[in-house]
Amino acid sequence: MNGWMKNVLLVVLLAAVTGGLTFAVKAESSQEPVSGIQITEGVLKEGIQDLRHTPILIQSETNPSEMYQMMTDQMGHFYGDFPDGDYKLKGLSIGNQWYSSGQTFNVEEGMIGDSRAGSVSETEKQKVTVPDFKGKKNVSGRLTEGSSGLKGDILLATISGPDEEIVSLSANGKGQFSAAMPNGTYYLFGVSSDSGFYALDQYVIVKGTTLYVDGKKTDSLNINLPERAFKGNASDSTTPLAKAAVVISKITKHYDYEFVEYTYTDRNGDFQIRGLKDGSYSMSVYHDTYFSWEQLSFEVSGGKLIIDGDETGNLNFKVPDLTLKGTLLDAGKPLGHAYLEIENRGDEDDWYDYFTVPVDKKGQFAYRLPDDSYSVVYVEERERHTPVNISFDIENGKIVQDGSVKDSLDIHLPPLTFTGRLHDQGQPLRGQVSVERDFGWEYDEDDEYDYDFEYDYDYDYEWYSAHTNKDGVFSMRLKDGEYLVSWVYLSDEQEDIYLYEPFEIKDGKLYVDGKEQSVYDIAVPPVSFHGVALDNGTPVTEGEVLVVSDEGDYHWKWIYGGDGTFSMRLKDGGYKVKEMHVAKDGTTAYLHVPFEIRGGQLTVDGQAIDKLEFNIPQVTVTGKLLADGKPVEGEIMITDVNDEEGMHHIWAWTNGSQGFSLRLADGDYVAEEGYLFDGTSFVADQPFSVINGQLMIDGVAADSLDITVPPVTLSGKATYDGNPIEEGHVSIVSNSSDDSWPRYYDSWIENGRYQFRLVDGEYRVESMSSWDAGYAQFDIEFTIEGGQLYVDGEKQDSLDLELNDGTMLDEFYWEWDEAWDDDSYEEIVEEMADDMDE
């Protein structure tokens, strides 16, 4: 990967990671009924509506006692430090009411996968109530804040016992409660009251009339919340910010955010939060007209509030005035129940922030934007996602467009010009359809892309999506141009399908193969592949399989039902079964099972078969990452030497002192790179083989693949304007002549320092970024020799980096703009195309 490509990906990654965990008021729902909770590509949805700013509770299915509390962000995404494995969405809160869900999903290679739910892809939410148990009341107690009783609902997630995912115990005005609860283990995760929600972390076991709390036997379940100790007020320059959600999170030493409490501002903008233990905290604010992930950072020391080193008596804050208002229009009529995605652009037109603005049922929207330049880039309706490009400025609190001050910003949506129908041999299918603006590359019937294209320098990539109705019909707002249907997701089958279905919109009309049509019938490939996954001859009861086409398309399918069977819709071509994630033990098997689809028929070695049975490898390789002879936590990347494409990497994660485990088929491998949980990376370059299920190293049978981690050989300070960079990233590239391809090494900046584990060789500091200050390119060469750092031939103990000494991002883009202006940019793009062909 070219260096600048890698840096762009890094910026995108950081933008995603810093999105944080959030909560806010949900926009009004459509009058159209919505049912079914689902997770699609890490986005929480109810039906087709993204659930933005929603508190959720997640349970590990591998270890049911592990629970995670978090919030979705303003696009419905949720992030967490999840180990690979299987998880269940236990519940979620909408409008201060908790609901049980039971939707399940998996995490693989750190990525959150789509939800699954046995024979259905959506799970109905159920309002949390008292346990459905007919018996004598056996659990009682009192809920208090300080010494006073508190009315509220005590929320418990089931780990074992009753069928309900979440149950509640309701305390009266004196804080008293009692209930009949079945035997089981529960996780007490919080208390919901009129003032908001307070997070707790306790385990409760019920055995008849005997009660255990965190392992200690007790007669009653008594819960005491801290009294409300800190006050604050939210307002703009003239008006209180009423009905805003205020979220408090604790910042850990690893810069993770642990949710503590959320509450609401009253009509005067006042709010109160409960007493906090000493430590660092973040306060976020969410309102239909305003969002701030980290409005305030503060410390608590000895019960005192400290902001920027000064003690203070309150958490007051100001928000921008209401500066943006307008109407979303379709054919001149207001269109409600939508969202606008607005990007904030700086002087050099560099994207660096975005806002999600809800549109109410009357088509009206309003938001608090500070003075700057903006663009509305997407409009998201319930049924479709449409890119737009509407630029405007906020100057002195006024809307300015095309140099004129306007009272409101009216957004006129393009008309509906494209209608399609998704089906399988005439049977309608439910799902999502993605359409891309034709990028200009050539495509042939062998499914090969040719990158020798004539690049359109005025072209902007556009992506559209839409959801089908029960009849498989969908519609989009496309302007004139050439497009292709590139991908569909089938909701009921939970399957992704890659397509290439070109068409054109001309004068607002649909043309397919040059002929005008009213509806584009999109037929997905029929079910052509049937497989059976076996583990030592026994069906895999639950897991996920990965099939990769010869063109490099990835096809995932979840297996459930207990008999190991699954099916996929694959077009004609060559494929390989590459991975099988086994739910019961959390391991992933890596294998190489080739097959073909010919005329819709499954074939192996030229012979037609009805189904493909394959046995996944047993655990054939175990090992540890060792630093100074002691196990350390991290991950290792394995490459299959016999993989002709060379693009499929195998990852193994350590599990404490037990190390890592791999299910590898017979073959030759190389342990290439490792990443430790301390933020450093290293090169291993350890070849090994698996022969008849036996690990072989240098031709000798071995019991364990132990990888020696190099010591830290490069470290230094990372500063901006002389101040330590709290969080950021440093990238190093190798200059060694024996490397056919340069190698990249990455390290996170923590508390103003970075470190690398580099073997002897020549290197170059390529870039450094700060999440607060920006990104800069560097060109500092150095050498590691005998484990010692040398810069310009001089021995050094460390290499300190100042962000201002590099080429900052805006200067970097300015240099590319210069290249564009003098036409050398075209040469760069053509060189990229040549590289792709090679």
N, C-alpha and C positions, 0 to 999 in steps of 0.2 A: 504494500500500500504506500502510495506517495506520502511524503511528510505532511504536505498541506492538507491532504485528504484526512490523514489521521488527526490533525489538529482540529479540523472542522467537526469530526465525529466527537472529539473530546469536548468541544464547546457544547454540542448538542446534549451529550451525556450529562455534563455538569448542569445544564439548564433543567434537565429532567430531574436530576437528583435534588437540586435545591428547591424544587417545588414544594417539598415539605409535606407535613400532615396537617390537614385543615378541617374547619367546620364552619358552616354558615347556614343562613335561612335558604330553604329550597324554593325555587321559583314555582309559580302556580302550575298545576298539572293541566293537561288538556282535558276537554270534556269527553274525549274518547277514552273508554275504560282501558286501564293498564293492569296487567297481572304478570307475575312471574319474575323472580329475582334471578339474575344470571351474571356471570363474569365473562367478559370478552376482552382478550388481550390486556388484562390488568385493569379493565374499566368495570365498575359496578353499575349494573343497570336494573331497572324495573321495567319489564317489557323492552321497549326500545329507548326509554328515557334514561340518560345518564344520571346517577344519583350523586350529585355534587355535594361536597361539604357534609358528609354523612358519617356519624360515629358508627364504628363497626367493631365486632368482637370475633376473632379468628382463633380456631383451635387446631393444633397439630393432630393429625390422625395417627401418625407414627407414635407420638407420645401425647396421649390425650390430656395430660395434666399441664401441658404447655399452652398458654393462652396469650394472645396479642391484642391490645387495645389500640386503635388508631382511627384516623379520619380519612375520607377520600378528599382529593383536592378539588379545585374549581373546574376540572374537566372530568371528574368521576374516577380518576386514577387513585390507587392506593399503593403505598410503598412500605416496605418493611425489611428488616434484616432477617429474612426467612432462610433457614437451611433448606437444601433441596429435600423435597418430600411431598406428602399429601396433606391437605388442609381442608377444614370445613368452616364456612361462614356461619357461625352460631347465631348471630343476630345483628340487628341494625336499628338505629333510632331515626325516626322521621317525625318532625314536629314535636319533639320531646316525648314521643311514645315509642317504646321499644317493641320490636317484632322478632320472633324466631324465624330462622331461614332454613338451615340445614344444607344449603348449597355447598358443593365440594369442588375443589380445584387442586392443581398441583403446581409445584415450583421446581423447575429444572434449569440448571446452569444459571441460577439466580433470577430467572425470568418467570413471571407469573403467567400460567397457562389459562386456557378457557375453562369454564365451569363444566361440570358433568353432574348428572343426577339420575343414574341408572337408565331408565327407558325414556326419560324426558330431559330436556335441556334447560328447563326453568323450574324453579321451586316457588310455590306460593308462600308468601310471608304470613305468619300467624301472630296476632296480637298476644303479647306476653301477659299471662294471667297467673293465678295461684295454681299450684300443682293439681292435676286431675287425679286425685287419690281419695278413695273412700276408706277412711279409717279414723281413728281417734287422733286428736291434735297432739303431736309429739314434739313440736318445735315452737318455742316461744322466746320472747326477749324484748328488748327496748332499744329504739333508735334515738340517739340524743346528739345535740350539738352543744358542747360544753356541758352544763348541768341541766339543760332544758330539753324536754321532749321535742321530737321533730316529726312532722307528718311527711311521709314519703314512701317510695317503693324500693325495697331491697332486692337487687337483681342477682340471680344465681344461674350460672351456666352448668348444665349437667355434664359430668365426666363419665359417670356410670349410673345406672338406675332407671329413672323414668324415660318415657319416649320423648317428652318435650325437650327442645334444645335449650330454652331459657324459661325459668319460672320466677315469679316475684312474690315477695311477702310484703303486704301493705301495712304500714304502721299508721295508727290513728293520730289525732292531734296531740296526744300525750306521749307519742312515740312507741306505744305498746302494739305488739303483734303476736299472733299465734297461728299455726297452720298444721294440717296433717300432711306430712311429707313421706314419700316412700323411701325405703333404704337406698342409699346410693352415695356417690361422691360428687360434690358440687364445687364450683369455683365462684366465690362471691367477688364480683368484679366492680360493683359500684352501687350508688344510691341515687335515684332520680327523685327530685322534688320540684316544687314550684319555682325554686330559684335556679334550677339547672341540674347538673350532674356532677357527682364527685366520684373519682375512681378509687377503688379498693383492690386489694390483692390478698385474698384469704381463701383457704381450702377448708371445706366443711364436709364432714362425714356423718351420715345419719344411719344408725343401727337400732331400729326400734325406738325406744325412748332414750337411747344413749346418743350423745352428741359430742363430736370432736371438732375443734377449731384449730387449724394449723398443728394437728397432731396431739393437742391437749384436750383431755376429757373435761367437759363443762356441763353445767345444768341448763344453761340458757345461752342464747345467741345475742349478746349485747354489743352494739355498734355505736361508737362515739366518734363523731366527726368534729374536726377543729371548728371553733367559732369563727364567724366572719370577722377578719382582723384588718383587712386592707380595703380602702375605698378608692374609687376613681370616678372620673367623669369624661365622657366623650362628646365632643361638639365640633362644629365647624366655626367659622368666624362669627356667626350670629345665632346659630340654632343648635339645640341639643341633638345628638344622634340617638334616636330612640329605637328600641327593638333590635339592637345589634348583639350578636353573639361574641362573647369575650372568652378566649380559650387560653388556659395556662398550661405550659409544658415545662418540665424540668430538663435542663441541658446536662447530660452526663459528661464524664471526662473524655469520652470518645466522640463527643458531639452528636450523640443520638438524642432524640427528643422523646421523653416519656410523658405521656398525657397525664394531667393531674385533675383538671376541673374545667367545666365551662359554665358560664352564667350569662345573663342578659342585662342590657341597659334598660332602665325604665324610661318613662316619657320625658324625664328631665335629663336623660343621658347618664344618670348615676348608676353605679354598680358596686358590688362588694364581692371579695373573694375570701376564701377561708385561710386560716393561718398556714404558713409554709415552713418547712424545715430549712435550715441553713443550706445555701447552695445557689446555683445559677439558674435563672428562669427566662422563658420567652413568653410574651403575651401577643396573641394574634387576634385580629378583629375581622368579623364577617358581617356583611349587611348587603341587602340587595343593591345598594348604590356604592358599596365600597368593600375592598378586600385588602388586607395586609397580613401576610404570613407572619412577620415578626415586627409588629408595631413598636414594641418596646422590649429591650433586654434589661434585666435587672438582677440584683443580688439580694439575698436575704441573709443577714448576719445578726445573730442574737435577737431575732424577731424584728429587726429594723430593715426598712427598704433602702437600697442603695442603687442609684442610677448614675452611671458615668463617674463613679467614685464618690459621689456626694449623697449623704443621707437625705431622704425625702419623706414626706408624710402621706403621699398619695400617688396614684397611678393615672393622673390626668393626662389626656392626650388630645391633640387636634387632628381633624381630618380635613382634606380639601373641601372647599365649597362645592355645591352641586353645580357642575359646569356643563355637563352634556345632557341633553334631552332630545327626544325625537320620536319618530314613528316609523315602524316597519310596514311597508306597503306592498301589496300584490295586486297588480292591475288597478291601482288607485285606491284600493280598499285596505284598511288596517288588517294586518295578519298577526295573530297572537300566538302565545305558547312557543316561543323560540328563544334562541340565544345568539348574541353577537360575540365574535372573537375579534378583539381589537389589539393591534400591535402598536407598541410605542417605538418610534424611530428617532434616532438622534440626527445630528447635523450631517453626518456622513452616510445616512440611510442604513445604519447598521442596526439590525433587530436586537433588542436587548430586554424587552419586557412585554407582557401581554395581559389582557384583562378579559374576563368573561362576563358579559353584561346580559342579564335576563330581560326578556320582553314579556310584558304581562298579557292577559287575555284580550286587552283592547288594542294591542299592538304598540303600546307606549313603552319607552325605556328611558332610564335616567342613570347617570353615574357621576362620580367625583374624580375628575382627571385634573392633575396639575398642568400648568402651562407647558406645552411641548407639541411635537408633531406626532400624528397618529394615522393609522389606516384600519378601516374595518376590512378584515381579510376573509372571514367566513361567516355565513349565516347558517345556523343549525336549527332546522325545523324538526318536528317529531318524525317526519318521514324521510328526510333527506339532509344532506350536508353539501352546501353550495359555496364555492369560493367567489369572493367579490374583491374589488379593489377600490375602496372609497376613502380618499385621503382628506384630512382636515387638520386644523390646528386649534389649540386652546391658547389664546393670547389674552392676558389680563382677565382671565375667567370667562372669556367670550368665545363662542364657536366662530372660527374663521375658515371659509372655504373659497378657494379661487380668489383670495384677496378681499372677500366681502364678509362682513360680520352678519351672522345669521342667528335668529332666535332659536331655531331647532334644526336638527339634522334629519331630514327625511331620506329613508333608504328604500329605493324602488327595486324590488327583486326582478330579475329577468323572468320572462314567461316560461311556463312548462313547455319544452319543445321535444322532449325525448320520453317515450313510453316504451317499456319493455315488459316481457313476461318470462319468468323463470320457470322451467318445467323439465320433467323427465318423461319423454315419450308421451307428452300431452297432459301428464299429471302435474298440477301446480306444486311448487316448492316454496317453502317459507325460508327467508334468509336475508342476507345483505349482499348488495352488488356494488362493485367498485369500477369506476370508469376513469381513464386517464386521457389527457390530451396527448395526441400522437407526438412523440418526442422527436421524430425525424429519422429514426434508424430503420434499416431495411430488415425484412423478416422473410424467411423462406419456409417451404413446407416441411423441412427437416427440423423445424423449431430451433434454428440457429440464428443468432443475432449477428449482423455485420456492422462493425463500428466505423467503417469507412463512409461516414455520412457527411452531407453538406450541412454544417451547423447553422441554425437560425439564431443569430445573436440578439434578435428582438424577442425571442421566445421566452415565455414564463411557464414553468411546469404547473399544471393544474390537475387536481384530484377531486373527484366527486364520488359520493356514495349515497345509496338509498336503501330503504327497507321495503320488502315486498309485503303486500297484504295477504289475506288468506287465499286469494286466487292466484298468487304468484306475480301480481302486477306491481310495478314500481314506476316512478316518474322522476325526471331530473330537469333542472333549469340549465340548459346548455346553450351557449352562444354559437354562432357559425364557426365551423372548424372541423378538423378530423380527430376522431376519438377511437378508443378501443375499450371494450369490456375486458378487464385484465384479471379479475379475481371475483369469486363469490364465496360466501360462507353459508352453509346450509345449517339452519338453527336446529332442526329436529335430529339431524344426523351428526351434528357437531363436527363438520368436515370442511376444510378449506379446499377449493378447487381453483387451479390456475387456468385461465382461458386466454385466447387471443381472438376476439371478435370485433373486427374493425367496422366503423360506420362513419358517416358524415352528416353534419347538420348544415344545411344550405338554405338561406332565406327562411330560417325557422322551421324547415321541413327535414324529416328523417330520410336519409338515403343509405341503402345497403347494396353494395356491389353496383352502384350507379342507379339503382331503381328506388323510386319513392315508396315508402312504407309508412303506415300509421303506427304499427307496433313492431318492435324487434323481438322476435321469438328467440330466446336463448335456451338452448337445450344443453343440459349438463351431460357429461359422459355417463353412460349407464354403469351400474355396479359391475365391475369387471374383475375384481380381485377379491378372493376369499382366502383368509389365512387362519392358521391355528398356531398359537404360541404355546410351547411346552417348556417346562422347567424340569429337566431330567425325566422326561416322559409324562409329567403331570401337568395338566392345563394351568396356565397362568390365570388366576382368578380375577385379578384386577391389575391394570397397568396401562402404559401408553407405548405405542409402537411408532417408529419413524421409518418411513420409506423415502428414499432419495432417487429422483429420476437421473438419467444420464446427462440431462441438461442442467442439473443442480437444483431442481425444485424440491422443496421439502414438503412432505405430506405426513401429518400427524393424525393418529386415531387412537381414541381411548378404548380399552378393552374392559368390559364388565360382564357380569352374568355367570361367571364361574367355570365356563367351559373353554376359555381361551380363544374363542372364535371372534373374528372381526371381518369387516368388508370395507372396501374403498372404491371410489369412482376414479379410475385412472384411464387416461387416454392411451392410444397405442404408443408404444415406446419401450425402452429398456429401463429397468429399475433394480434397486437393491434394498433389502431390509437391512438397515444400518444400526438401529438402536432399539432396545426394549427396556423401558423403565418398569421395575417390579415394585408394586405398591407395598407388598407385605413386609419387605425388609429395606426399602428405600434405595436399593442398588440399581445400577443401570448396566445392562449387558450391551456390549459392542460386538457386532457380528457383520458378516458379509454374505448375504443370501441373494444371489442374482435371479431375476426372472424377467419375462417380457409379457406385454399385452399385444396380441396380434389380432386385428379384426374384432376387438372386444373380448378375445379369448385369452385366458391365462395359460402361458406356456413356460416350460423349463427345459432347457437343452433341446428346444425345437419340438417338444412333445406337449400336447394339450393336456391339461389336468384341471380338475374341478376346484381343488383347494391346495394351498401350499402349507404344509406342516413343517415347522422348524423348531429345533431345540435351542434354547438360549444357553450360552456357556455358563458353567458354574463359576464361582469365585475362584479364579486361577492365579490372581496376583494380589498380594497384600504387601504393604510397605509403610515406611514412615519418612517424614521429613526431619532431618537431624541437624541441629546447630550446636556446635561444641559437644556433640555426642548425645544431646538431649532432644526429645521430640518437641516439635513446634507446630503450631496450627497454620494451615494454609491450604493451597490447592496446587495441583501439578497438571500440566498439559501434556498429553500423550499423542503422538502421531503414528498412524499405521503406515509403515514403510511401503507396504504393497498397495496402498490406496493410490490408484493411477491419477485421480484428480488432485490429491494432496491437499484438499481443502477441508476434510472432515477431521476435526480434532476431538480427542477423548479427554474428558476432565475427571479428575478424582479429587474429592475433598477429604481432608482428615477429620476424624471423629475423636477428638481428644487424644489421649495417649495411645488409643487403639490404632491410630494411623488411618490409612485409606485401604479400600478394597475395590477390585476391578474384576468384572466378568469379561474376560478377553478370549476370543477364539484363537486357535493356533495361528501363529504368524510372527512377523518381525515388527518391532516397535522401537520408538525412541521417546524417552521422557525428555521433552525439550525445555520447557520453561516452567518456573514456579512462581507463585504469588503468596506472600505471607500476610497474615492478618495484621501485622505491624505496618503495612502499607508499602513494603519493599517487594521487589521482584528479583529474580535471578535466572541464570541459564544453567541447565543441568546437563544436557547433551549426553544422556545415559542410554545407550542402546541395550535392548534385551529382546528375548523371544519367548513365545509360549509354544511348546512342542508336546503334543499328546496331553495337554492340560497342565504341563509342568513348566514353571518359571525357569528360564535359562539365562544366565548372565555370562558373557564371554565363553559360551559353549559349555558351561558348568551348571548343573542343577543348583538352584538356590531356594531357600525358604522364604526370603523377604527381599523386596526391592526397596532398599533404604537409600534415600537421596540425601547426599551431604549438601547442606546449604552454605554457600560462601559467607565469610564474615563481611561486615560493613566496611567498605573500602573508600567510599565517597560520602561525605556529609558536609553540611554547612548551614548557615543562616539564610533565611528567605525573608526579604524585607521589601516594603514599599514606602517611599519617603522616609526611610530610616527606621520605620516601625515594623515589628514582626508581623508577618502574614499569618493570621490564625488558621486559615484553611485554604488550600490550593493544591497545585499540581506541578511537578517538574518532569520534563521528558528529555531523555538522553538517547542518542543514536550512535551506533558503533561506526568507527572509521577504519577498522582493520581490513587489510587488503585481502585476507583469506576468506572474507565473508562475501559470497556471491550476491547476497541481498543484505542491505543494512538491517541491523536489529535494533528494535526500539525497547527502551526500558523506562518504566514509569514508577513514580513515587509520589505519595501524598505528602503535602505539607501539613504539619501539625504543630501548633504553638510556635510558629516562626522557624522551624527546622525541617530539613529533609535528609534522607539517607538512601544510599544504594548499595547493593551487594554485587559488585562487578569483578569479574576475573581479569587477569592481566590482558591489556590491549589498549588500543587507541579509541578515543571517544570524543563526542561533541555534545555540549549542552544545546538543545534545540529550542526549547520553549519553557516558559514558566507562566502560571496563571494564578490569580487570586480571585476567589469568589466575590470579593467585595470591590477590588480595584481593576480587574480586567486581565488581559492576556498580552504577553509580549514574546517575540521571537528573539533567540540568541544565536551566537555562533562562536562559542568558547570551546576551544580544543584542549584536551588534556589526556594524560596517559596514566594507566595503572600498571605499575611494574613491581613485582615482588610484593603485591598487596599494598603498595605505597602510592600516594597521589603525587603526580608531577604536572605542573602547569608552566608552559614555556620553558621546560627543562629544569625548573626549580622545584625542589621537594616542598610540598605543602601539607599542612595538617588538615585543612578544610578548604572548601571553595564556597565563598559567600556570594549570594545572588541578590541584586537589587533590581526590582521590576523596572524601574525607570531607565536602567542601563540597556535594556533591550529595545526592540522596535515594537512599540505598543500597537494594539489591534487597529486603531484608526489610521496610524501611519502605514501599517501593513496593507490595509485595504486601499489607502491612497496610492501606494506603489502599484497595486494591481489596476487601479483606475487609470494611472498613467499609461500602463501597458495597453489598456483598452483603447485609450485615446490615440496612441501612436500605432495601432493595428498589430502590435506584437502579441496581444492577447489571443488573436486568431491563431498565431503560430503555436502558442502554448496549448490551445485546445486541440490542434491537429496532432501535436506531439503526444497528448494524452490518448487520442484515438489510435495512434500507431502503437503505443504501449499496450492498449487493450487488445489489439489484434495479435501482438506478440505473445 
